[in-house]
Amino acid sequence: MQTLTTYFPSLHDVNKAAEKLKGIVSVTPLVQNIQYSKQFDCNVMFKREDLQMVRSYKIRGAYNKIASLSAHEIENGIVCASAGNHAQGVALSCKLLNIKGTIYMPAPTPNQKIEQVKMFGESYVDIVLEGDTFDDAYHAAMEECSSLNKTFIHPFNDEKVIEGQATIALEILNQTTQPIDYVFVPVGGGGLASGLSTIFKELSPKTKIIGVEPEGAPSMKTALQNGKVVELKHIEKFVDGAAVRRVGDRNFSICKETLDEMITVSEGKVCETILELYNKDAIVVEPAGALSIAALEQYTDEIKNKNVVCIVSGSNNDITRTAEIKERALLHANLKHYFIITFPQRAGALREFVVDILGPNDDITHFEYTKKTNRENGAAVVGVQLKSPTDLKPLITKMKLHNFYGDYLNDKPELFQFLV
């Protein structure tokens, strides 16, 4: 039996997974994107896993794992913990295979995601809301597995899951006759990256595989730098489909041998990319689905005149996040700025600020002020959207010249989060 340190998904097993998945998952299109191809002077192709029935690639690994269970394991039932795409993949797999499953989700999970899981699983799944975080739900799920001898369906740290995700690589290589120079793949726990990279190294060894993580949750990059899996104490959860504290042991042992590079992109850049895809291509992606595309800018020189594939991993984006996505994108582009402004407590002070301080294209987007008694000045938190990043310096200069400047908040994250 293979150990964690020596296991690699074999081509034979990935082909078997592909047979199991026939008629279950869509062979998603590999299509050229004109916008990014022109921008980077290369041939950029999107592997559209956002077009799966469950709107992510997760159905591949979940179905392959559940379809591989023994009769005894099926009789006992299965359990998973997830607040997102894995839960939907498991739910649909349970319905398709007539297997009873229990899905643990954190209590604050948005109702939209809960309803999606119910829709895909119907009467075959029970949903249990447990705790405030994924870790709470995970521990509860593991307790049920232990006490009732059920099988836990891990989202990434499992051989059959890895082999299921690896079928994406087979499809890509069958969908083009051109040599593929680069593949950019999003990394969360590492299930997709470990499976895909292994198959490419065997069938297309000259292809460079670039793993991409969110800047606020660099669990694979940290593990590779330390030579071992490390659990991150704090992560930024915005890119929820790829924000994990600890990558899988199996996934790490594979990725350290097969990934050519592991990089991170900022959450702001991810948001900028989400909006670009929607506005220019009418493509809706979730934050994790934009990771691979957001990484292209870091490889502008390397990918020129090359054939490049970006894995668009999913499109389960909650519309209620739109305002936050736009805000993060503007902050990343240096077009949205927050200040503490000291207003003289006299009539006409606000008018003076608007007329004499702000530029003709500057727009106030946030304003919080309460007039204080017995004070000469009152502080307000003001958000200003600029037309160009170069407008910031002259704006601050005018604020200081007219004694309106109190402080700049964008570079003070703790104060920024408290006040805005």
Secondary structure, DSSP 8 states (H G I E B T S, - for coil): ---TTT----HHHHHHHHHHHTTTS----EEE-HHHHHHHTSEEEEEEGGGSTTSBTHHHHHHHHHHT--HHHHHH-EEEE-SSHHHHHHHHHHHHHT--EEEEE-TTS-HHHHHHHHHHHGGGEEEEE-SSSHHHHHHHHHHHHHHHT-EE--SSSSHHHHHHHHHHHHHHHHH-SS---EEEEE-SSSHHHHHHHHHHHHH-TTSEEEEEEETT--HHHHHHHHTS----S----SSTTT--SS--HHHHHHHHHH-SEEEEE-HHHHHHHHHHHHHHH-----HHHHHHHHTGGGGTTTTTTSEEEEEE-B----GGGHHHHHHHHHHHTT-EEEEEEEEESSTTHHHHIIIIIS-TT-EEEEEEE---TT-SEEEEEEEEE-SSGGGHHHHHHHHHHTT-EEEE-TT-HHHHHHH-
